[in-house]
Amino acid sequence: MDQFTREVDEEYRRAQMAALWKRFGSLIVSVLVVVIVGVAGYTWWEARETQRAEAASLALYEASSLSADGRTDEARAVLDGLVEEAPGATAILARLRLAALSAQTDTAAGVAAYEAIAADTSAPAVLRDLARLRAALLQIDSAPDTALPVLQSLAAGEGAFRHTAREQLGLAALDRGDYDAAGEWFDQIAVDPQTPGALRQRLAIYSALVAAGPLGGAN
């Protein structure tokens, strides 16, 4: 009896499935086709983007090598191409390299290029901050009233460039003879557990200069 009941149930389920397939089979096939095409398309796009990113990284390295060899015009040509065609952050990195090249011969042009990147809301935040830092470093001697507030904002909190910003602010304070301010910036470096080792080594020298005070600077 149990065997008969199971056979009846199986036959009923087969009949149901046949009826459902007859009614919705074409729709099911259409959905499967769309899914398969979508997955294949995404896989192709992902592979293409990976290839583009790899090619862009190689081009960025090539531009660095050309620049190091003094072939600035060739480096610029490669970087210009990356700005136009490279995906994502690579295009911003190319713009940063171009700004550095400009700064080598024209500080104002370099600052302008960095500030344009810093103002680009489509760029990753960390690269915008890097552009702000580099623009400020170019201006720290010629336009301290512009540079110092930027460095102070970068020195605050847990920003990626706080260590460099604090070091530069401390050195700027030393340069103008403000030993109290220099000591405060160097103290922030000292208490930060994430301060890089190389900076901690330099900090020993900075702290000695602060401790010596104006007389040490005069010597």
N, C-alpha and C positions, 0 to 999 in steps of 0.2 A: 504493500500500500504506500509506504514512504517513497519507494522508487517511482511509483506511478505519479505521486504528487510532485516530486521533483521534476519529472519529465514534463508534466503539465505546466509547472512554473517556468521552466526553461523555454518551452514552446511559446508561452505567453510573452516572455521578455523578448524573444526573437521577433515575434509579431509586432510588439511595440517599437522595437528598434527599426524594423523595416518600415513601419508607418512614419516614424520620425524622419528617417532618411529620405523617404519619398517626399515628405513635406518640406524639410529644411536642408536636404542634401546639397543643393546648389549654393545656398547661403553659407553652409559650413565650408564648402570648397573655396568659395570666394574669400572668406575670412582667413583660411589657411594660406591662400595665395598671397594675400596682403601681408600677413605676418612674415612669411618666408621672404618676400621681396623686401620688406622693411628691415629684417635682420641682415639680409645680404647687403642692402644699401648702407646700413650703419657700419657693418664690418669693413666695407670698401672705403667709406669715409674715414673711419678710424685709422686704417692702414695708410691712407693718403696723408692724413694729418701727421702721423708719425714720421713718414718720409719727409714731409715738408720741414718738420721740426729738426730732424737730423741734418738735413741739408743746410738749414739756416744756422745751426750750431757750427757746422764746418766752415761756413762762410764767415761767421763772426770770428772764428779762430784765424782764418786766413787774413782777415782785415787787421787783426792784432799783430800778426807776423809781418805784414806789409808795413804797418806803422812803425814797428820796432826796427825794421830795416831802413827806415827813412823814406819809404815810398808812399808818402802821404797822399798824393793825388790818387793813386791806385786804391789805397785803403778807403778813401772817401767814396770812390765809385762803388766799391763793394758794399759799404755801409748804406749808401743812398739806395741801392737796390734792396737791401734788407728792410729799410724803413718802409718801402713801398709794398713789399711782398711777404715779408716774414710773418709767421703767425704769432699771436699773443705777445708775451713779454719780450720776445727776441727783438721785435721791432723797437721797443723802448730801450733795450740795451744798445742797439745800434745807434739810436739817437743820443744816448749818453756818451758813446765813444766819439760820435761826431762833435758833440759839445766839448769834449776834452781836446780834440784836435783843434777846434776853433780857439780855445783858450790858450793854446801854445803860442799863437801869433797875435791874438786880439782878445784881451781879457774881457772887454765889454761884450764882445760877440759870444764868448763862452758863457758869461753870466746870463745873457739873454736866452741862450739855448737851454741852459739848465732851468731857468725860471719857466720857460714854456713847457718843459716836461713836468715840473712841479705843479703847474696849473692844469695839467691834462687829467681830468677826472676818470678817463678810461684806463689810465695806467695803474698798475698795482701800487698800493699805498707805500710799500717798502721802497720801490724805485722812485716814487715821487719824493719821499724823504731823502733818499740818496742824492737826488738832484738838488734839493734845498741845501743839503750839507755842502755839496761841492760849490754851489753858487756862493754860499756864505764864506767858505774858505778862500775863494778868489777875492772876496771883498773885505776880508777882515782887517787888512792894513789900510786900504784906500777908502773904504766906506764902513767903518766900524758901527756907526749908528744903525746901519741897515743889517749888517751881518750878525751882530751880537744878539739881538732879539730872536733871530732865527735859530742860532746855536742854543740859546736858552730854552727855546721850545723843544728842540730835539734832545736836550740834556735831561728833560723831565721824564718821570715815569720809567717804563720798561722798554722804551724804544730801541730799535736795533742799532742805532747810531749814537746812543747816549754816551758811550765811553769816549768816542772821538770828540763829540761835542764838549764834554766836560774837560777833557784834556786841553782843547783849544781855548776854552774860556779861561781856564787856569793860567795858561801861558799868556793870553792877552792881558789878564790882570797883572801878572808879573811884569810884563812889558811896560805897562803904564804905572808901575810902582805901587799897585794896590795889593799889598801882601795879605791883608785880611780876606779879601775876596778870593785871591788865589788859593789860600789855605782852605776856604770853604769848598771850592770846586774840587781840590785834590782830596779833601776828606770824603767827599761823595764817591770818588773813585775808590778810595781805600776800603770803604764799608760795603761796597757792592760785591757780593760773592761771585758774580759772573764777570768781573773785570778780567780781561785777558792777561796772561802771565807776562807778556812783553811789556804791557802798559804798567804792570805792577813794578817791574824792574826800573822803568823810567821814573815811576812815582817816587822812588827813593831819592833820586836826584832833585826832583821838584820840591819834595818836602824839606830837603837840606837847604835849598835856596830860600824857601819861605822862612825857615827857622833862622837863617843868617840875617834876614831882613835887609833893609836898604844898604847897610854897611857892606854886606856880602856882595850885593849887586854892584856897589861902587868899585870893589876890587876886581 
